[in-house]
């Protein structure tokens, strides 16, 4: 379908968007920002807030914007008790979800009220904010922020009602919540050099797993030999460094962090220490009789070692590869397998000489290969 534009309304849109702080400027721009489509939402305000009967007969349309280079597609879906109004930003000539900065507005079929807005903070469905009206009827909007499928901020108050949020730029929401929400957590790396090193190391391990012969050590055992890692020296030996703390998680010395927090923690560690991989020692609390308990106690048992590779792929999407013995598994499977337990993380530096099939004589740790950060 040909893009629709309404030149006669552009002056009004510009004035309204500027009033709402919705038009990006070259001066004072947000350090982390989303591609905006405030113009389109204002132009379609009658659909966004009007009768659902009108929305139901409205065709999908593509809109050009004056203040941003990308186009925006408006579409509508019905599922169960809700109507979904979708504003999808164009990425590489396509309009899909999830995409950075796209909005999904949910309206109840019976009442027509907007009860939720979902805004994607990445081309990855695991990163988004969810907005909802105040449950007590006050003229405010409440927000929760999700990072790698884990909610990291809850009940953040935006001091405007939901009706105004519907035609407000996301930059305005950022400014209103900047004292609470660290939006820089969602900035993806511009330089992937270190992440590419991790990715190449993962490629070598996958190739070795596919070609390994009977009698070969496990992938974990081999990397232990190559790095000189010893489970009894989990803290720091000048080459491998224990992880003492991670934001949004409680790390207990000699114990680790709850494995339920692992997915989010690996993302934050990949941001802070690009080009790193991790030995993860599964830690089970024990009773005095040696039986396992799902709680923190003074007696701990490190009974399983895995290796973890967090990195950002060429599209800026966060990836995690987990190697358990000679198998590649997901973080979700690891979490489910050891639910209620802790994982102690030790960081190493990824390097192109590690896990090379033609360099098996370098089995012991070499300071040239890994350097403490």
For each residue, the residues with C-beta under 8 A, 3 or more apart:
1: 59 60 61 62
2: 62
3: 62 63 64 71
4: 61 62 63
5: 63 64
6: 9 10 43
7: 10
8:
9: 6 12 13 43
10: 6 7 13 14 39 66
11: 14 15
12: 9 15 16
13: 9 10 16 17 39 42 43 66
14: 10 11 17 18 23 39 66 67
15: 11 12 18 19
16: 12 13 19 20 22 42 167
17: 13 14 20 22 23 38 39 42 67 169
18: 14 15 21 22 23
19: 15 16
20: 16 17 38 164 167 168 169 172
21: 18 168 169 171 172 175
22: 16 17 18 36 38 39 168 169 171 172
23: 14 17 18 36 38 67 169
24: 29 33 36 67 68 171
25: 28 29
26: 29
27:
28: 25
29: 24 25 26 33
30: 33 171 174 175 183
31: 183 184 187
32: 174 183 184 186 187
33: 24 29 30 36 170 171 174
34: 100 101 119 121 170 171
35: 68 70 89 100 101
36: 22 23 24 33 39 67 68 101 169 170 171
37: 40 41 63 65 68 72 87 89 101 103
38: 17 20 22 23 41 42 167 168 169
39: 10 13 14 17 22 36 42 43 63 65 66 67 68
40: 37 43 44 63 65 72 74 87
41: 37 38 44 45 48 87 103 166 167
42: 13 16 17 38 39 45 167
43: 6 9 13 39 40 63
44: 40 41 47 48 74
45: 41 42 48 49 166 167
46: 49 50 54
47: 44 50 54 55 58 74 85
48: 41 44 45 85 105 166 167
49: 45 46 114 163 166
50: 46 47 54 55
51: 54 55 112
52: 55 56 83 107 109 112
53: 56 57
54: 46 47 50 51 57 58
55: 47 50 51 52 58 76 83 85 107
56: 52 53 76 78 83
57: 53 54
58: 47 54 55 61 74 76
59: 1
60: 1 73 74 75 76
61: 1 4 58 73 74
62: 1 2 3 4 71 72 73 74 95
63: 3 4 5 37 39 40 43 71 72 73 74
64: 3 5 71
65: 37 39 40 68 70 71 72
66: 10 13 14 39
67: 14 17 23 24 36 39
68: 24 35 36 37 39 65
69:
70: 35 65 89 90 91
71: 3 62 63 64 65 89 90 95
72: 37 40 62 63 65 87 88 89 90
73: 60 61 62 63 86 87 88 90 95
74: 40 44 47 58 60 61 62 63 85 86 87
75: 60 86 88 95
76: 55 56 58 60 83 84 85 86
77: 83 84 86
78: 56 82 83 84 109
79: 82 84
80: 109
81: 108 109 110
82: 78 79 106 107 108 109
83: 52 55 56 76 77 78 106 107 108 109
84: 76 77 78 79 104 105 106 107
85: 47 48 55 74 76 104 105 106 107
86: 73 74 75 76 77 97 102 103 104 105
87: 37 40 41 72 73 74 102 103 104 105
88: 72 73 75 95 96 97 99 102
89: 35 37 70 71 72 95 99 100 101 102
90: 70 71 72 73 93 94 95
91: 70 94 95 96 99 100 123
92:
93: 90
94: 90 91
95: 62 71 73 75 88 89 90 91 99
96: 88 91 99
97: 86 88 102 104 120 125
98: 102 120 122 123 124 125 128
99: 88 89 91 95 96 102 120 123
100: 34 35 89 91 120 121 122 123
101: 34 35 36 37 89 119 120 170
102: 86 87 88 89 97 98 99 119 120
103: 37 41 86 87 117 118 119
104: 84 85 86 87 97 117 118 119
105: 48 84 85 86 87 114 116 117 166
106: 82 83 84 85 114 115 116 117 118
107: 52 55 82 83 84 85 112 113 114 115
108: 81 82 83 111 112 113 115
109: 52 78 80 81 82 83
110: 81
111: 108
112: 51 52 107 108
113: 107 108 133
114: 49 105 106 107 117 133 162 163 166
115: 106 107 108 132 133
116: 105 106 130 131 132
117: 103 104 105 106 114 130 131 132 162 165 166
118: 103 104 106 128 129 130 131
119: 34 101 102 103 104 128 129 131 170
120: 97 98 99 100 101 102 123 124 125 127 128
121: 34 100 127 128 129 186
122: 98 100 126 127 128 186 188 316 317
123: 91 98 99 100 120 315 316 317
124: 98 120 127 317 318
125: 97 98 120 128
126: 122 146 147 148 149 318
127: 120 121 122 124 146 147 148 186
128: 98 118 119 120 121 122 125 146
129: 118 119 121 143 144 145 146 173
130: 116 117 118 143 144 146
131: 116 117 118 119 141 142 143 158 162 165 173
132: 115 116 117 135 141 142 143 162
133: 113 114 115 141 142 161 162
134: 137 138 139 140 141 142
135: 132 142
136:
137: 134
138: 134
139: 134 160 161
140: 134 157 158 159 160 161
141: 131 132 133 134 157 158 160 161 162 165
142: 131 132 133 134 135 155 156 157 158
143: 129 130 131 132 153 155 156 157 158 173 177
144: 129 130 151 153 154 155 156
145: 129 151 152 153 156 181
146: 126 127 128 129 130 149 150 151 152
147: 126 127 150 152 185 186 264 267
148: 126 127 263 264 267 318
149: 126 146 263
150: 146 147 248 261 263 264
151: 144 145 146 154
152: 145 146 147 185 248 264
153: 143 144 145 156 180 181
154: 144 151
155: 142 143 144
156: 142 143 144 145 153 177 180 181
157: 140 141 142 143
158: 131 140 141 142 143 165 173 176 177
159: 140 176
160: 139 140 141 164 165 168 176
161: 133 139 140 141 164 165
162: 114 117 131 132 133 141 165 166
163: 49 114 166
164: 20 160 161 167 168
165: 117 131 141 158 160 161 162 168 173
166: 41 45 48 49 105 114 117 162 163
167: 16 20 38 41 42 45 48 164
168: 20 21 22 38 160 164 165 172 173
169: 17 20 21 22 23 36 38 172 173
170: 33 34 36 101 119 173 174
171: 21 22 24 30 33 34 36 174 175
172: 20 21 22 168 169 175 176
173: 129 131 143 158 165 168 169 170 176 177
174: 30 32 33 170 171 177 178 181 183
175: 21 30 171 172 178
176: 158 159 160 172 173
177: 143 156 158 173 174 180 181
178: 174 175 181 183
179:
180: 153 156 177
181: 145 153 156 174 177 178
182: 185
183: 30 31 32 174 178 186 187
184: 31 32 187
185: 147 152 182 268 271
186: 32 121 122 127 147 183
187: 31 32 183 184 271
188: 122 312 316 318
189: 192 195 271 274 312 316
190:
191: 194
192: 189 195 196 312 314
193: 196 197 275
194: 191 197 198 274 275 276 350
195: 189 192 198 199 270 274 275 311 312 313
196: 192 193 199 200
197: 193 194 200 201 275 350 351 352
198: 194 195 201 202 274 275 276 277 309 310 311 350
199: 195 196 202 203 311 313
200: 196 197 203 204 352
201: 197 198 204 205 277 309 350 351 352 354 355
202: 198 199 205 206 309 311 321
203: 199 200 206 207
204: 200 201 207 208 354 355 356 357
205: 201 202 208 209 219 223 321 323 355
206: 202 203 209 210 328
207: 203 204 210 211 357
208: 204 205 211 212 219 222 355 357
209: 205 206 212 219 326 327 328
210: 206 207
211: 207 208 357
212: 208 209 216 326
213: 216
214:
215:
216: 212 213 222
217: 221 222 225
218: 221 222 325 326
219: 205 208 209 222 223 307 323 325 326
220: 223 224 305 306 307 323 324 325
221: 217 218 224 225
222: 208 216 217 218 219 225 226 355 363
223: 205 219 220 226 227 229 307 323 354 355
224: 220 221 227 229 230 279 305
225: 217 221 222 228 363 364
226: 222 223 354 355 362 363 364 365 369
227: 223 224 239 240 348 354 365 369 370
228: 225 237 239 240 364 365
229: 223 224 233 240 279 346 348 365
230: 224 233 237
231: 234 281 302 305
232:
233: 229 230 237
234: 231 242 254 281 302 344 346
235: 242
236: 240 241 242 372
237: 228 230 233 240
238: 372
239: 227 228 348 365 367 370 371 372
240: 227 228 229 236 237 279 346 347 348 370 372
241: 236 346 347 372 373
242: 234 235 236 344 345 346 347
243: 246 251 257 269 278 344 345 346 347
244: 251 253
245: 251
246: 243 249 251 257 261 265 268 269
247: 268
248: 150 152 261 264 265 268
249: 246 257 258 261 264 265
250: 257 258
251: 243 244 245 246 256 257
252: 255 256 257 296 342
253: 244
254: 234 300 344
255: 252 283 296 300 342 344
256: 251 252 281 283 342 343 344 345
257: 243 246 249 250 251 252 261 262 265 342 343 345
258: 249 250 261 262 341 342
259: 262 282 334 335 338 339 340 341 342 343
260: 335 339
261: 150 246 248 249 257 258 264 265
262: 257 258 259 265 266 280 331 334 335 343
263: 148 149 150 266 267 320 331 332 335
264: 147 148 150 152 248 249 261 267 268
265: 246 248 249 257 261 262 268 269 345
266: 262 263 269 270 278 308 310 320 331
267: 147 148 263 264 270 271 310 318
268: 185 246 247 248 264 265 271 272
269: 243 246 265 266 272 273 276 278 310 345 347
270: 195 266 267 273 274 276 310 311 312 318
271: 185 187 189 267 268 274
272: 268 269
273: 269 270 276 347 373
274: 189 194 195 198 270 271 311 312
275: 193 194 195 197 198 349 350
276: 194 198 269 270 273 310 347 348 349 350 373
277: 198 201 307 308 309 310 347 348 349 350
278: 243 266 269 307 308 309 310 345 346 347 348
279: 224 229 240 305 306 307 308 345 346 348
280: 262 305 306 307 308 343 344 345
281: 231 234 256 302 304 305 343 344 345 346
282: 259 302 303 304 305 306 338 341 342 343
283: 255 256 300 301 302 303 341 342 343 344
284: 292 300 301 303 338 341 342
285: 292 293 294 295 296 297 299 300 301 341 342
286: 290 291 292 293 297 299 300 301
287: 290 291 292 293 297 299
288: 299
289:
290: 286 287
291: 286 287
292: 284 285 286 287 301
293: 285 286 287 297
294: 285 339 340 341
295: 285 340
296: 252 255 285 342
297: 285 286 287 293 300
298:
299: 285 286 287 288
300: 254 255 283 284 285 286 297 342
301: 283 284 285 286 292
302: 231 234 281 282 283 305 344
303: 282 283 284
304: 281 282 324 338
305: 220 224 231 279 280 281 282 302
306: 220 279 280 282 322 323 324 334
307: 219 220 223 277 278 279 280 322 323
308: 266 277 278 279 280 320 321 322 323 331 345
309: 198 201 202 277 278 320 321 322 323 350
310: 198 266 267 269 270 276 277 278 318 319 320
311: 195 198 199 202 270 274 318 319 320
312: 188 189 192 195 270 274 316 317 318 319
313: 195 199 316 317 318 319
314: 192
315: 123
316: 122 123 188 189 312 313
317: 122 123 124 312 313
318: 124 126 148 188 267 270 310 311 312 313
319: 310 311 312 313
320: 263 266 308 309 310 311 330 331
321: 202 205 308 309 328
322: 306 307 308 309 328 329 330 331 333 334
323: 205 219 220 223 306 307 308 309 327 328 329
324: 220 304 306 327 328 329 334
325: 218 219 220
326: 209 212 218 219
327: 209 323 324
328: 206 209 321 322 323 324
329: 322 323 324 333 334
330: 320 322 333 334
331: 262 263 266 308 320 322 334 335
332: 263 335 336
333: 322 329 330 336 337
334: 259 262 306 322 324 329 330 331 337 338
335: 259 260 262 263 331 332 338 339
336: 332 333 339
337: 333 334
338: 259 282 284 304 334 335 341 343
339: 259 260 294 335 336
340: 259 294 295
341: 258 259 282 283 284 285 294 338
342: 252 255 256 257 258 259 282 283 284 285 296 300
343: 256 257 259 262 280 281 282 283 338
344: 234 242 243 254 255 256 280 281 283 302
345: 242 243 256 257 265 269 278 279 280 281 308
346: 229 234 240 241 242 243 278 279 281
347: 240 241 242 243 269 273 276 277 278 373
348: 227 229 239 240 276 277 278 279 370
349: 275 276 277 370 371 372 373
350: 194 197 198 201 275 276 277 309 354
351: 197 201 354 369 370
352: 197 200 201 356
353: 356 359 362 366 368 369
354: 201 204 223 226 227 350 351 369 370
355: 201 204 205 208 222 223 226
356: 204 352 353 359 362
357: 204 207 208 211 360
358:
359: 353 356 362
360: 357 363
361:
362: 226 353 356 359 366 369
363: 222 225 226 360
364: 225 226 228
365: 226 227 228 229 239 369 370
366: 353 362 369 370
367: 239 370 371
368: 353
369: 226 227 351 353 354 362 365 366
370: 227 239 240 348 349 351 354 365 366 367
371: 239 349 367
372: 236 238 239 240 241 349
373: 241 273 276 347 349
